Amino acid sequence: MTPAPTLTLNDGTEIPQIGLGTWQLTGEEGYRVIREALSLGYRHLDTASAYGNEEIVGRAVRDAVAAGEVTRGELFITTKAWQDEQGTEATPDAFRRSLDRLGLDYVDLYLVHWPHERQGRYVEAFEAIARLQGLGLVQSVGVANFYESVLREVAGEVGVVPATNQVELHPGFSQAALREVHAELGVTTVAWSPLGRGEVLAHRELDRVAREVGATPAQVALRWAMSLGCVVIPKSARSVRLSQNLAAAGVRLTREQILAISALDD
């Protein structure tokens, strides 16, 4: 299967527009799913220290590289610093623990996982990540679950605009206002939970468009988000779904179909 198309981040790095979300993929079954995803053509894997699965993600990557299935340079690996890992010293320490668990020399994207406002260390955390980028340990720096005020705060305080902001986004919750801010600042939107919950895929509008284009509702939802300029990181442990999700890149939607799905926000 052809790998997903890529988008160019604000630092010039190319990010595959479809990735595999690995939350809840654990143990040997998680390892199997990740290896299968890589064999199918996935080149973007999203993990986090909080997921407790960096070891199996790293092992799957290293084994796939050793088997000649893929090179490390073809892969895009994201991980994240959790709330208790935020701070001038805490974040670099957390990063090195993540790198050790992954068994890699660098990661492609490192994120501040949540802006813990009561703790108030997300600016320090992002600044620390930017320094890791300067050391060549991180290719791109970003955030997750940041809303407008804290996104502008970190960009202004640190003087580095996050390459990405990973947020919940799916039909019925298009994050239109936040995406406008992203466009203004030059931040790429990465959509977690791009398929929403079960009721999202059961919506009549998605079913109608899916029948029109000869795709599944899930493929339509993914292609819609991609058409908005987003990276999508759906998660699945099922072989058929893994293939179908990656094939969403080949679905073609008209402007009218995209607008109709976007209108589900109303």
FENURKA-V874049 format. One line per field, one symbol per residue. ss: DSSP state (2 for helix, 1 for strand, 0 for the rest). phi: phi as a letter, one per 20 degrees, with the letter a starting at -180 (. if undefined). psi: psi as a letter, one per 30 degrees, with the letter a starting at -180 (. if undefined). A space follows every 10 residues. Layout:
ss->???
phi->???
psi->???
//
This chain:
ss->0000011100 0001110101 1000002222 2222222222 0001110022 2002222222 2222220000 0222011111 1022200002 2222222222 2200001111 1100000000 0222222222 2222000111 1111000222 2222222200 0001111101 0010022222 2222200111 1100000222 2002222222 2220002222 2222222000 1100000022 2222222222 0000222222 222220
phi->.fgffddeff dnfedgfccd fdgmecmfff gfffffgfff pfcccdcagf fmcgffffff ffffffemfa dgfedcddcb efgedeqgef fgffffffff ffmdebdebc dffbeffffm dffgffffff ffffenecfc cbcbmeegff fffffffenc egfbcecfba gnbelgffff fgffeneeed eelfdmegff fefgfffffg ffdmcegfff fffgfffene eccfcadegf fgfffffgfe fddfgfffff ffffff
psi->kklllllklf gfkkkkfklj kgkgjlaeee eeeeeeeeff gkgjkjalef fggeeeeeee eeeeeefgfl leffljkkll kleggkleee eeeeeeeeee efhlfllekk kjekjjeeeg geeeeeeeee eeeffgfkel kalkgkleef eeeeeeefgk kkeljjlkkl kfifheeeee eeeefhkkkk jlhfgaaefe fgkeeeeeee eefhlleeee eeeeeeffgl kkilkkgkee eeeeeeffff kkkleeeeee eeffe.
//
